[in-house]
């Protein structure tokens, strides 16, 4: 039995569908309900020749230089569900099921490839090239969940975005195809979506599927049709419709509203899955303006607030959204893995648990708290709007502790 892939949603909107010459990116990360997601920053770094990097399950060659990245990630693994780098590249991934069973052998996780693409690619296309080269060299595989009792494996799809273009990359094993997007609105979810418009692909892709008997070479080559199980490749229409309803006005706020929408299914809250974290990024097409990345760092965006982060030198770290580290004693690092589950909750996550019980048990107090929180979020959005519309260049000192202060203020409201 193939387990269903968690129903995450990723979006991108380009002008003229989005406001003010901004590219707007968003993702809801649907994961097992009790999994904790943290928000972590890693500065740009130089690495010695021959050095290695320890990913979730395997070690690979490090590159001479890695870019600064900010990531939202399940706190037990090395990679990320979604994130951004200092060059305005954003990457999010989706677990997908294809007719090819995903490998249980430990290799790179789709989530490792998100981080590797961000650390090594200064444009969306560079990040794509990094991901497919690593896929070719190391393959993908291993358990997607922190679960000692069974192995959950998936293939990967990615949405890779920069200030100018986006790429949808879909994979099955080491084989892949990609489509370039420069206009309109696009949504990807936990199903294959590429059809006949393919702008880049694995050099042996068509020979491979022909040898498997999945395509005869006479009809148009349709990636989803060839690789999906039965009728699995229905577009994620609910997500795209909710974004298209925004008309030509997709802004950070509009994207946040879409991610909060439970009725459309974009905000997942089911028996097995929950939206455990969310991101919205605003990438001005004019490179003189900074990119702004909003993270929740907590589950359920309809009860969380989106807090802005801007890349500057010496950005202040935020331990209150970082999970405790267990070093080499971490059950995720020991073989056999996941024999126990440590408490990975960070301070903001714990505060949210308290707030959630308030919302559930004391309607009046809960609603009042939510109003205060949304007001705080609105102030942040307005301050960022100001940065994106003013004439003078941003002073880095002004935003060096931006994300830190937002998290701090949020925590104060929970006290």
N, C-alpha and C positions, 0 to 999 in steps of 0.2 A: 504493500500500500504506500503510495506516495503522499507524504503529508502536504497539505496546502502551504504555499509560500505565504509569509505574513503580508497582509495587504497594505503596504506602504504606498504613498503617493508622492511623486515629484513633479514639479511644475517649472516652466519658464515662460515668460512673456517678453516679447520684443516690441519696441516702438513700431508702428503707431498704436498697437494694442495697449501699450503701457504708457505711463505718464512721463512727460518732461525728458524724453531722450534717455530713459533709464531701462536697463535690462533687469527684470525682477525674477528671482529664483526662489523656490520654496520646497521644503520636504517635510512630511510627517513620517516619522520612523515608527512603524508598527513592529513590536517585538513581544516576546513573552511578558505577561502582565507584571511579573514581580522583578523584572530586570531593571537595574539602575543604569541610567546614562549620565556620564559626566561631560563637562566642557573643559577641554585642556588646550593650552597654548604651548607650542614648541618654537623657540627662536631659530632663525636661520643658522646653519652651522657648516663648518668645513670639516672634512673627515680625512684621516690618513689613508694613503694608498693601501689597498689590500684589506681595509677594515670591512667588517660584516655588520649586518643589522638583523637583530632577532625579531622576526614578525610573530604573529600569534602562535604558529606551530613550527615554522621552519626558519632557518637562517639563510640570508641571501647576501650577495655582494652589496656593499654600500657604494654610493656615488661620491665624487669629491666634494660636492656642495649640495645641501638641502635647503629649500626655501622655508621661511617662517610659515607655520600653519596654525589654524585654530580649528578644533575638531569637536564634534559631538559623538561620543562613542559609548557602547556598552562597556562598563568599566572593567570587565574581566579580560578584554582582548587588546591587541596592539593597534589594530587599524581603526576605522571609523565608519559610522553609518553615513556621515555627511560632514562637510567642512569647507574651508576656503584657505587660500594662501595669500601671501603679501602682494601677488601680482594680479589679484582680482579674478583668480580661477576658482570656481566652485565645483565640487563633485559630490554626487549622491549615488547610492547604489540601491538596487532592488534584487531581492532573491526571486529567481524564476525557476519554474519547472519546465524542462523540455523533454522531447522523446528520448533523449539520451540521459540515462541515470547519472546523477552527479556523483563524483568520487568521494568515498569515505576516507581514502588515504589522505594523510595530512599534507597539505600543500599550502598555497596562498588562499586565504579567504577573499571573497569579493570585497569585504570590508578592509582587508589589508591593502588591496589594490586602490581603494579610494585614497588612503593616506599616501601610498607610494606615488600615485599620480599627482597629488598636490605637492608633495615634497620635491618632486623632480621635474614638474612641467610648469613653464612660465606662461603658457597659453593653453586654451582648451585642447587644441590639436596636439600640442606637445604632451599633455597629460594622457590623451588617448594613445599616442604612440608608445608612451612609457608602459601603460597598462597592457596593451596587446603584446609588447615585446616580453614582458614578465610572464604573461600567460603562456606564451610559446615556450619560454625557458623553464618555468617551474610548475605550470599547470595550476588548477584550482581544486580545492577539496578540503575536507575536514568538517568537524561539527560546527554548525552555525549557532548553536545554543550551549549555554553552560549547563549541560545535562549529562550526568554520569550514567544514566540508565539507557539512553538510546542516542544514536547518531542521526542528526538532522542535516541533510546535505542539499544544497541547491546550486544551480548555475546562477550567473550574474548578469544584470543589465545595469547600465550607468547613464546618468545624465551629467554631462560635462559642459560647463558654461564659462565664458569670459565676457568681457565688455562688448565684443563684436559678434560672437557666434556661439552656437551650442552644438554639441554632438550627442546623439543617442547611440550608445554602443551596446549591442546585445551579443551574448556569448553562449556557447555550449561547448564545454571542455575547452580546448585551445582554439576552436573555430569561432569566428566572429564576423559581424557586419556592422556598419555604422552609417548614420544619416546625418547630414549637416543641416542645421536650421539657422536662418538669419531673420525670420519674420514670423509674426503671428504668435499663437499660444500653443504650447505643447504640454501634454501630461503623459507621464509613464507610470505604470503601476506594476503589479506582480505577474504580468503576463507579457509575452513578446508582442511588440507593436510594429516592428519594421516590416514593410511589405516589399514592393518592387523598387522603391526609390532608395538605392544603396549608393553611397558616395565613396565608401572605402570598405574593403573586406579582406579576410584572410586569403592569401594567394591560392591556397588549395581548397578553398571552401566548396566550390561547385563540383570539383572532381570527387571530393569526399562524399558529398550527399548523393552524387550519382552512383558511386561505388556501393553506398548503403541501400540503393534502390528507393530513395525518398523523393527523387526528382528525375524525370526522364530526359531533361535537356531540351524538350520541344516547347513546353509551355513557358510563360514568363517565370523568372525565378522570384518566388515570393518567400522571404526569409521566415516569417511567422508560420506560413502554411507548411513549409518544409519541416520546421523544427518543433512546432507545437504538438502537444498531445490532442488528438481529436479537435474539438471546437474551442480550444482554450484561448485562442488569440482574439478575444473580443476586445475592442479598444476600451480604455478606462474612461468610458463616456461620462459617467457622473462627475468625475473630477474636472474634465475639460469643460463640461457644460457650466459648472459652478463658476469657473474662471471666466468663461466667455460672457456670462451674464454681466460681468463688470464693464462690458463695452470697451471703449478705448481708454480706460482709466485704471488699468492695473497699477496700483501703487503698493508700497509696503503694507499699508493698512488693508487694502483689498485682498492681498495675498494672505495676510493673517486671518481675515474673516473666512476665506475659503478653507484654510487649514483647521479652523475651529468648527466647521460644519459637520455635525454628527448625522443629520438627516440624509446628506448625500453619500455618507459612507467614507468620506475623506478622513474624518477624524474617527479613528477606530477605537471602539470600546466594546469588545466582545468577550465571550467566555475565555477564549485562549489568548487573545491579543489586545494590546493597548497601545495607543500612540505614546511611546515612552519619552519622546523628545521631538522638538521641532526647530526648524531654521527658516529664516527668510533673509535673502541677501539682495541688496540694491546695488547695481553696478552701472554707474554713469558712463555713457558712451564717450563723454568728454574726459580724457585721462587726467585733466588738471583737478578733477574732483575725486575725493576718496570713495572707495567702496565701503558699504556699511553692512554688517552681518548681525542679524538679530537671533539670539538663542534663547530657548526657554530653560534648558537644563533640568526640567521637571516634566512629569507625565501629564497628559491631557491638556492640549493647548487651550481648550475652552475654560480651563481653570488655572492657567499659567500665564505669566507675562513674558513678552518678548523684550529682551534687553540688548541694547546695541553694543557692538564691538568694532573698533577701527584699528587697523594695523599701523602702529608707529613704533619707533625704536624704544626699547626699555618699557614696553607695555607692562602694566602692573599685573602680576599673577593673581588668580582668584581661588585660593585653597578651599573656599566654602562651596564651590561647585565641583570639587575634585574628590573622588572616592579615596578611602584609605588604601595605602599600598601595602601589599603583603610580601613583596620581594620574591625570593625563590621559594618561600613557603606557600605561595599561592597555589591552591588546588588546581588552578587552570594550567599551571606550569609543570606539575608533577605527573608522572606516568604511573598507573593509569590516571587519566585526568578526571576532574570534577567529582572526586569522591566525597567532598563535602562542599557546602556553599557558605563562604564567609559573609558577614554583614558588610555590604559594599555601599551602604547609604551615606551620602555626603550631607553636610549641614543643611543645605537648601532643600534637599529631598526630604529630610526629616521634618523640617518646618512645614513643607507642603502636606505631609501626611496629617499633621495636626490641623492644618487649614481645611483639608478635605473632610476630616471628621466633623469639623465645625459646620461646613457647608451642608453636610448630611444630617446633622443633629439639631442645629439651631438656625433655621431658615433666615431669621431676621439678621442675626449677627453675621452669618455667612454671606448674605447678599451685600451687607454693608462693607464687609472686608473686600469682597469682589469689586465693588464700586471704587473703593480706594485704590485697589491694585490696578484697575483699568485706567484710572486717572493718572497714576504713576507712569503706566505704559504710554499713555497719550502724550504726556510731557516729554518723554524720551523721543517719541516719533516726531514731535514738533521741533525739538532741538536739532534733530538730525536733518529735518527738512530745511531748517535754517542754514545748516552747514552746506547743504547741496544747492542753495539758491543765492548765497552771498557772493560778492565779487572777490573779496580778499582770500588769500590762500590760508588753509587751515594751519593753526599753530599746533604742532604735535603735543605740546605741554597741556593743551586744553583737553585732550582726549586720552592721555596716557593711563588714567585710572577710571575711564568711562564705564567699562563693563564691571569693574570692581565696585564702583560706587552704586551702580544700579542693583547689583546683587545685595550689597550691604543695606541699601534702603529697603529693598524687598524684605530682607530678614527682619529688619526693625519692626515692620508692620505685623509680623507674626509673633512678636514677643508679647 
